[in-house]
Structures are given as C-alpha cells and as structure tokens.
Amino acid sequence: MARVLRLCCGTLVTVMALYVAACFALFPLLTRQPRPRIILADDDPILASFFDSGPSCAKSDAVVSSAETCKTADKDFFFGLATAPAHVEDDLNDSWLEFAKGHDDVKPVRAWHNIPIPEERLRFWTDPKVEIELAREAGSTVFRLGVDWGRIVPEEPVNGISEVLDNEAVEHYKSILKMVHNHDMRVMLTLFHHSLPKWALLYGGWIDPRTVSYFADFARFCKEQFGEYVDYWITFNEPHIFVILTHCSGTWPPGNKPSTLASLLCFTPWGHYGQAMNAITHAHIAAFDALNEGEVKAVVGVAHHVGVIQPYGLLDLPIIYAARLLTEFHWIDDIQDHLDFCGINYYGKEVLSGAGLMLVPDEEYSEAGRGVYPDGLFQVLVAFYDRYRIRKPKLRYIITENGFADARDLIRRPYLLEHLLAIHAAIKQGVPVDGYLQWTISDNWEWADGYCPKFGLVDVDRGHNLTRVPRPSYYLYQQVSKSGVVTREQRDQEWKTLQEEVKKGGMRPFCRVVAQDKRMWAESLDTPVLRLIADKDWRFGKYTPPGFVVLAQRSIEVAGIMLKDIVRLLLGGQPVDVSLPPEIVSGEL
C-alpha cells in the first residue's frame, strides 16, 4: 500500500513539474505579438485616412475640425453597420423567442421578462425603414443583415424547400433588400446567425447530417431569390461560439444542460464540438459551391469571431494555447479555399483562468464582459494575414463586427477611434482590409443576455414605443464614416472626456455575473450592477500588458482556483461559485 501511495505521489509530482515546465516554455510565445511598424506622428492632425484622398483631404483645419466628406476619386474602404434577424425582427416565432419565454419558472434569458415588449425586438420586420434610415444617415455604404432560415422554411423540408416555403416571407425579405439598395447602401447578407429553425433543433441541429444538406439547399434557394440584391454573402456567423454555447454549455436554445462530464468531454474528438464544427465546415463548403452555381459568381465569406485570449497567471498558459488552437485558425484553415473574404468579429480580449473568464479589477470591460484591447485587433489582422498570405488569390478581410456595450456612451467613443487606428495600422502594414462594420445601430436583444448590454449607437426607449435617440457615438461614427479620417482632435477630445469621468470616480453598468474568485461565468443579470470606470490607458499602441513577474505572482491565486474547481467537480458541483463579491461591484442601478 505504501509503495502504491509513493508511486501515486511521485506521478502527481512529475505531472505537476511537467505542467509548470510547459508554462515557462510557452511564456516567450505570449510576448511575440506583432507590433506596428509605423508610429503615429506627433505633429500630424490626421491620424488615419481610409479613403484614397486628393488635395482636399490634406492636413487642413477644415478636415480636422469638421465632418465634411473628403472629395475622393475612389473610396475602396467602406463603413457600415450590422445587425441580425434574431436581434431585431418582430413577428418572429423562432427558437430564441420560445427559449426566452422559459418554462416552470425557469427564465434562461436575462433582462427579458422585466423589459417592456421584449418580443417585439426592434420591429425590423414590420418597420425596417427606421433602422435603414439611421444606418444611411450615419454614413453607412454597406448594411449587414440576415434572413431567418426558420421564417422562410418553417417546417423541415423533407421533400424540398418548395413544399414548406413561406412565400410571403420571401417577398417581404426582397422588399427589405430593395429598401437597403434604394438608400444607396450595398447588402451584406448572413444566412446563419446563431439561430437554427425549431425543427432542426428537435433532431439535434448541426450534429445531424441532415442539417448540412438542408443548409446547402437553403443557400441555393437564397441565391435564386435574393441574389440580384446581395453584394456580399456570409454563410456563417461565429459558428464556434454557437456550438460552445449550444452544445457544450447548454446556455443557448434549446437549453439542454449537459452533465459536468459531458461538458468536459465536449471538446474531445468524440464530443459534440468537433462533430458540429465538422458539419458546419461541410455546410459552408456546400453553400459556397451553391452560391457560385451559374454564370454570376458570388462574393462569399464568413464572420469569424476572434478574441485575444490571454492568461491570468502563468499556470493558465497551457489552457490558453489549447483554447487558441480550437478557436483561432482551425476553422478558417479548413475552409480557406472556399472563401473570397474572411470577416473578423472582434470585441476585445478574454483573460482566462481555468474554466472561466477573469474580471481583472484594473482592466476596462464592456457591459457584456469583453476586455478593451484595441492592440488586439491589429495583432489579429496581422496574424491572419501572415498565416494566409501565400494563398492565391489573396484572402481579403472585412471587420464584420466591432462594438462596445456602453449605456453611458463614455467608453464607446474612444473605443471606436482606437480600433479604427488599429485597423489603419494593419492596412499600412499590408493587410488587405476592405471595410469596417460597427455593431450595432440600435440597442437590441443580445442573445441570452437579453436587453442588458447596450451595444447601440442609438438608444431605444422601450417604455415609449421604441423611440430612438442617437447617442454622441452615433454622430462621431457619422463624422468618421463620411470623412474617412480619424483626427488627433477627435482622439484627444474623446479620451479627455473619459478621463474627466475617471477622475470623478465615474461608474458604469455591468451585466455579467461575477464569482467570488473574480471569474465571469455564462450568466448575465436581469438588472445591471455598477462598476468603476478603470483608470487604465488602453489606447492603441499605449496598452501595457502584465509582465512575467505579475503573471508569476498571480499563479498562486490560479493554483487555488484550480484546486477549488477540482474539489467542486469531484463533489458533483459546478466549477465556480457565482455569488457576487462586494469588492467587484458596488450596488444595483
């Protein structure tokens, strides 16, 4: 018995030693991030110019201080706004509506039951002109929207789409697409944006091979019906996010919570994550081929979510690199030969510790829990360009989503400018970026977070007939999108405004549940809490990441978190305690 015990202890010590050695070996890779070769000039009033500009866009006071459109011969770069059916369409009896209503006093969607007329979303179906006009007035030349698969095909198409088609829905979508064109905007159309038809959820969704063939047929049908109105096609939006939250955590429709063991096995080769992502890969390739049938070829891409994943402590490094392998390049590697462009959805960074995202007290976060990190967008663009630069023809990039949940609209404005500076730096370094789409026009239903995070450039008064009130960020975006420039005056003014609020001890809403160990779990809040605005310089090119000493010191805390997680799992509980500590938040709004 003593010999067995010594053997077990020796094995455990060896494993731990190898794990720590791996952490130290991986650390140098963490510090090898691409840096911009061009530093912003101190005396240049124009920090970024996205249009090929003539003399009228030179360093003149008029351009620096006004929102006048530069007189250009060729605006290759476009600005636009993005949305999706499940966020904005009313009269939509989809899986999200059914999920949000809940059952047996279970309310899986937060900030929904306590919100006026939540099921009406933004009435984009019955009154699309409101959002379309707001987008056009903001200077958008590309409008990203989607078609809801379940609305068009309300029953499983066992004998083909024509047998179960909703023709009225098809014609209404055509009228919306025409309206976008009539407002002088191009259409970017998404076919799958986190919403499976209810009939597909019943038999297992993407882990059933039927869904692949059904989706290919749906793409072919959409090309036939909507092709003349569509300028850019997106087959899938952030599929790995959908798969993780649907299959691995059960926090999205249909809400089937897997056991602790099933959650752990989800990412293994025999788990649902691999099965579903493999099916989606085949579905994209089939849809790409279907959209390119005939003489008229389509411009087809995907919207791929990429967040910069960083460790909280050194002991988190192996988990970090495993997460990056699963989510960063893997899917694009598989479909790169079936893409005209790669859309990048970038919101910020995720500081990971064990199984959870950390809320680091001195970092800035959106209401939805995304860490602010403009440098990361530059790093992502350069990393993707370096990986696929030998592909022929050259793979092009579009920022298909970038935005910030901020009801007070204090951080969103510098956030917007700093991310545009990051994009401009990537372009100057050779990355072919064709456009930028801000998420989103008006505050909308944000999946399982409900209406708590406010991502809109426009405020929505849900208690007064969904009245729209543009925020200051709306007008800032309007200035940039119409002029094509980011000025030093804009950057300095927005940062100064934010810092004045910081000095006053300003606070903002925060929508995520935070555990005692400072981790943010999948839960959101019905009513936001208040959190101090961080006193951190996170601007592009000025962010200082934690060094080796800080990460090493945090590893003591990480070891304790990992130990508690293991004990909880062995006892059959959840891996985190989701009670709210008073030092993280300061009270309810």
C-alpha positions, 0 to 999 in steps of 0.5 A, a space after each residue: 500500500 505504501 509503495 502504491 501511495 509513493 508511486 501515486 505521489 511521485 506521478 502527481 509530482 512529475 505531472 505537476 513539474 511537467 505542467 509548470 515546465 510547459 508554462 515557462 516554455 510557452 511564456 516567450 510565445 505570449 510576448 511575440 505579438 506583432 507590433 506596428 511598424 509605423 508610429 503615429 506622428 506627433 505633429 500630424 492632425 490626421 491620424 488615419 485616412 481610409 479613403 484614397 484622398 486628393 488635395 482636399 483631404 490634406 492636413 487642413 483645419 477644415 478636415 480636422 475640425 469638421 465632418 465634411 466628406 473628403 472629395 475622393 476619386 475612389 473610396 475602396 474602404 467602406 463603413 457600415 453597420 450590422 445587425 441580425 434577424 434574431 436581434 431585431 425582427 418582430 413577428 418572429 416565432 423562432 427558437 430564441 423567442 420560445 427559449 426566452 419565454 422559459 418554462 416552470 419558472 425557469 427564465 434562461 434569458 436575462 433582462 427579458 421578462 422585466 423589459 417592456 415588449 421584449 418580443 417585439 425586438 426592434 420591429 425590423 420586420 414590420 418597420 425596417 425603414 427606421 433602422 435603414 434610415 439611421 444606418 444611411 444617415 450615419 454614413 453607412 455604404 454597406 448594411 449587414 443583415 440576415 434572413 431567418 432560415 426558420 421564417 422562410 422554411 418553417 417546417 423541415 423540408 423533407 421533400 424540398 424547400 418548395 413544399 414548406 416555403 413561406 412565400 410571403 416571407 420571401 417577398 417581404 425579405 426582397 422588399 427589405 433588400 430593395 429598401 437597403 439598395 434604394 438608400 444607396 447602401 450595398 447588402 451584406 447578407 448572413 444566412 446563419 446567425 446563431 439561430 437554427 429553425 425549431 425543427 432542426 433543433 428537435 433532431 439535434 441541429 448541426 450534429 445531424 447530417 441532415 442539417 448540412 444538406 438542408 443548409 446547402 439547399 437553403 443557400 441555393 434557394 437564397 441565391 435564386 431569390 435574393 441574389 440580384 440584391 446581395 453584394 456580399 454573402 456570409 454563410 456563417 456567423 461565429 459558428 464556434 461560439 454557437 456550438 460552445 454555447 449550444 452544445 457544450 454549455 447548454 446556455 443557448 436554445 434549446 437549453 439542454 444542460 449537459 452533465 459536468 462530464 459531458 461538458 468536459 468531454 465536449 471538446 474531445 474528438 468524440 464530443 459534440 464540438 468537433 462533430 458540429 464544427 465538422 458539419 458546419 465546415 461541410 455546410 459552408 463548403 456546400 453553400 459556397 459551391 451553391 452560391 457560385 452555381 451559374 454564370 454570376 459568381 458570388 462574393 462569399 465569406 464568413 464572420 469569424 469571431 476572434 478574441 485575444 485570449 490571454 492568461 491570468 497567471 502563468 499556470 493558465 498558459 497551457 489552457 490558453 494555447 489549447 483554447 487558441 488552437 480550437 478557436 483561432 485558425 482551425 476553422 478558417 484553415 479548413 475552409 480557406 479555399 472556399 472563401 473570397 473574404 474572411 470577416 473578423 468579429 472582434 470585441 476585445 480580449 478574454 483573460 482566462 483562468 481555468 474554466 472561466 473568464 477573469 474580471 481583472 479589477 484594473 482592466 476596462 470591460 464592456 457591459 457584456 464582459 469583453 476586455 478593451 484591447 484595441 492592440 488586439 485587433 491589429 495583432 489579429 489582422 496581422 496574424 491572419 494575414 501572415 498565416 494566409 498570405 501565400 494563398 492565391 488569390 489573396 484572402 481579403 478581410 472585412 471587420 464584420 463586427 466591432 462594438 462596445 456595450 456602453 449605456 453611458 456612451 463614455 467608453 464607446 467613443 474612444 473605443 471606436 477611434 482606437 480600433 479604427 487606428 488599429 485597423 489603419 495600422 494593419 492596412 499600412 502594414 499590408 493587410 488587405 482590409 476592405 471595410 469596417 462594420 460597427 455593431 450595432 445601430 440600435 440597442 437590441 436583444 443580445 442573445 441570452 443576455 437579453 436587453 442588458 448590454 447596450 451595444 447601440 449607437 442609438 438608444 431605444 426607449 422601450 417604455 415609449 414605443 421604441 423611440 430612438 435617440 442617437 447617442 454622441 457615438 452615433 454622430 462621431 461614427 457619422 463624422 468618421 464614416 463620411 470623412 474617412 479620417 480619424 483626427 488627433 482632435 477627435 482622439 484627444 477630445 474623446 479620451 479627455 472626456 473619459 478621463 474627466 469621468 475617471 477622475 470623478 470616480 465615474 461608474 458604469 453598468 455591468 451585466 455579467 455575473 461575477 464569482 467570488 474568485 473574480 471569474 465571469 461565468 455564462 450568466 448575465 443579470 436581469 438588472 445591471 450592477 455598477 462598476 468603476 470606470 478603470 483608470 487604465 490607458 488602453 489606447 492603441 499602441 499605449 496598452 501595457 500588458 502584465 509582465 512575467 513577474 505579475 503573471 508569476 505572482 498571480 499563479 498562486 491565486 490560479 493554483 487555488 482556483 484550480 484546486 477549488 474547481 477540482 474539489 467542486 467537480 469531484 463533489 458533483 458541483 459546478 466549477 465556480 461559485 457565482 455569488 457576487 463579491 462586494 469588492 467587484 461591484 458596488 450596488 444595483 442601478 
